[in-house]
Amino acid sequence: MQNQLFSAIPLLVQVSKGDLTMSGKGQIELFRQALRGRVAIIGIGNEMRGDDAVGCYIARRLHSVENALVIEAGDVPENYAGLLREYKPECIVLVDAVNVGADVGSIIIMSAEELSSSLAVSTHGMPLKLLSDYLRRETGAEVFLIGIQVKGTELGAPMSDEVQVAAEAIVELICSAYPTVRVRA
């Protein structure tokens, strides 16, 4: 079965058994087209807090993506602003665990313009709206958030199966936008 991802931005994708289903192939193509330029993918998360590790996990899985800078930023993505300015991306993709009250493992995609400053989606201290606005101002790049709904972020907990499945689907989506990729096992 061919995966259909990201029907609208923002959107919510339910993931089960590795298949992503959603209507709106045109929006999937828009997101893939954004990935065709000079892209920076920033994995955000805390490895010690269960599902919160998902952004870093995805960044590690994307070993080499043509025309992309992949950063495993941990819980301090703002520390990489200088590197991003030097790289001059056309598109920045923030990948992070979120808590929006959706089903565990759901994937949301939002452009920076659609992130509300009052919407607390990230599990980290710095609001993603503030980060995305800053990165857009500093680099001129289009900024997207790929968020994965968490099950738990308890200290020392492993990543949940649902979030792991969503992570693999995101890796597959990003890899599908590039002709040549290597993915770490």
matplotlib code that plots the C-alpha trace (Angstrom):
import matplotlib.pyplot as plt

x = [0.0, 1.4, 1.5, -0.5, 0.8, 0.0, -3.2, -3.3, -1.1, -1.9, -3.1, -3.4, -2.4, -3.4, -0.7, -1.3, 1.0, 3.3, 0.7, -0.1, -3.4, -5.0, -6.6, -5.2, -2.2, -1.7, -0.7, 1.7, 3.3, 3.6, 5.5, 7.7, 8.5, 9.5, 12.1, 13.6, 15.5, 18.3, 16.8, 17.7, 16.0, 16.2, 15.4, 14.4, 13.9, 15.2, 16.6, 15.9, 12.2, 10.4, 8.5, 10.2, 13.2, 11.4, 12.8, 16.4, 15.7, 14.4, 17.5, 19.8, 17.9, 18.4, 22.2, 22.6, 19.9, 20.9, 20.9, 20.0, 21.6, 20.4, 20.9, 20.2, 19.6, 18.4, 16.4, 18.3, 17.5, 18.1, 21.8, 22.0, 20.8, 24.3, 24.9, 21.5, 22.4, 25.6, 23.9, 21.3, 18.4, 15.3, 13.3, 13.7, 11.8, 11.5, 10.8, 9.5, 7.3, 4.0, 1.1, -2.1, -4.5, -4.6, -4.3, -0.9, 1.4, -0.6, 1.5, 0.8, 2.3, 2.2, 3.9, 5.4, 2.6, 0.0, 1.7, -0.2, 1.8, -0.9, -0.8, 1.5, 2.4, 6.0, 7.1, 10.0, 10.4, 11.0, 7.7, 8.0, 6.2, 9.0, 11.7, 10.1, 9.6, 13.2, 14.6, 12.4, 13.6, 17.3, 17.4, 14.5, 13.6, 10.2, 9.7, 7.6, 6.9, 6.4, 5.0, 4.3, 1.7, 3.3, 2.1, 4.5, 7.6, 8.5, 12.2, 13.9, 10.9, 11.4, 9.8, 6.2, 5.5, 2.9, 5.5, 8.1, 5.8, 5.0, 8.8, 9.5, 6.7, 8.2, 11.6, 10.0, 8.2, 11.4, 13.4, 10.7, 11.4, 15.1, 16.5, 19.5, 19.4, 21.0, 19.1, 20.7, 19.1]
y = [0.0, 3.4, 5.8, 9.0, 11.6, 15.2, 16.1, 19.6, 21.8, 21.8, 18.2, 15.2, 11.7, 8.6, 5.9, 2.2, -0.6, 1.7, 2.9, 6.6, 7.3, 10.7, 12.3, 15.2, 14.0, 17.6, 18.7, 15.8, 17.0, 20.5, 19.3, 17.1, 20.0, 22.1, 19.3, 19.5, 22.7, 23.3, 21.8, 21.6, 18.9, 19.5, 16.7, 18.0, 16.0, 14.6, 11.1, 10.5, 11.1, 8.3, 9.6, 13.0, 11.4, 10.9, 14.0, 13.0, 9.4, 10.6, 12.8, 9.9, 7.7, 10.2, 9.6, 11.2, 13.0, 14.7, 18.5, 18.4, 19.3, 17.0, 18.2, 16.2, 19.2, 17.7, 20.1, 23.2, 23.7, 27.5, 26.7, 25.8, 29.1, 30.2, 26.9, 27.3, 30.9, 29.7, 26.8, 29.1, 26.6, 27.3, 25.0, 24.1, 21.1, 20.9, 17.4, 17.2, 15.4, 17.3, 17.0, 18.3, 15.8, 13.6, 9.8, 8.6, 8.4, 10.9, 13.1, 16.8, 19.1, 22.8, 25.7, 28.4, 30.7, 28.3, 27.7, 29.8, 31.4, 30.3, 26.7, 24.8, 21.9, 21.1, 19.2, 21.6, 25.0, 27.2, 27.6, 26.3, 29.4, 31.6, 29.2, 29.0, 32.7, 33.4, 30.8, 32.2, 35.8, 34.7, 32.5, 33.5, 29.8, 28.3, 26.5, 23.5, 21.5, 17.7, 16.8, 13.3, 13.0, 11.5, 8.8, 9.6, 11.6, 10.1, 10.2, 6.9, 5.5, 3.9, 5.3, 3.9, 1.5, 4.0, 6.8, 4.4, 3.5, 7.2, 7.9, 5.3, 6.7, 10.2, 8.8, 7.1, 10.3, 12.4, 9.7, 9.5, 13.1, 12.4, 10.3, 9.2, 8.6, 6.4, 5.5, 4.2, 1.0]
z = [0.0, -1.0, 2.0, 1.8, 4.2, 5.1, 3.5, 4.9, 7.0, 9.9, 9.8, 12.0, 10.7, 12.5, 12.3, 12.7, 11.9, 9.9, 7.4, 7.2, 5.8, 4.9, 2.0, 0.1, -2.0, -3.2, 0.3, 0.6, -2.6, -1.3, 1.8, -0.4, -2.7, 0.3, 1.0, -2.4, -1.8, 0.7, 3.9, 7.6, 9.7, 13.4, 15.8, 19.2, 22.4, 25.6, 25.4, 29.1, 28.9, 26.9, 23.9, 24.2, 22.5, 19.2, 17.5, 18.2, 17.3, 13.8, 13.3, 14.1, 11.6, 8.8, 8.5, 5.1, 3.1, -0.1, 0.2, 3.9, 7.1, 9.9, 13.5, 16.6, 18.8, 22.1, 24.1, 23.0, 19.3, 19.7, 20.2, 16.5, 15.1, 14.1, 12.2, 10.5, 9.4, 7.9, 6.1, 4.6, 4.3, 2.2, 4.5, 8.2, 9.6, 13.3, 14.5, 18.1, 20.5, 21.2, 23.5, 21.7, 23.2, 20.1, 19.9, 20.8, 17.8, 15.8, 13.5, 13.1, 10.4, 10.8, 9.0, 11.2, 10.3, 11.7, 15.1, 17.7, 20.4, 22.8, 21.6, 23.9, 21.6, 22.5, 25.6, 26.0, 27.7, 24.7, 22.7, 19.2, 17.9, 19.3, 17.9, 14.5, 14.2, 15.2, 12.8, 9.9, 10.7, 11.0, 7.9, 5.6, 5.4, 5.4, 8.8, 9.4, 12.6, 12.4, 15.8, 17.2, 20.0, 23.0, 25.4, 28.2, 29.0, 32.3, 33.3, 32.3, 30.4, 26.9, 23.8, 23.3, 20.5, 19.0, 18.8, 17.4, 14.6, 13.9, 13.9, 11.3, 9.1, 9.3, 8.4, 5.4, 4.3, 4.5, 2.7, -0.1, -1.0, -1.8, -4.6, -2.6, 1.2, 3.7, 6.9, 10.0, 11.4]

ax = plt.figure().add_subplot(projection="3d")
ax.plot(x, y, z, "-o")
ax.set_aspect("equal")
plt.show()
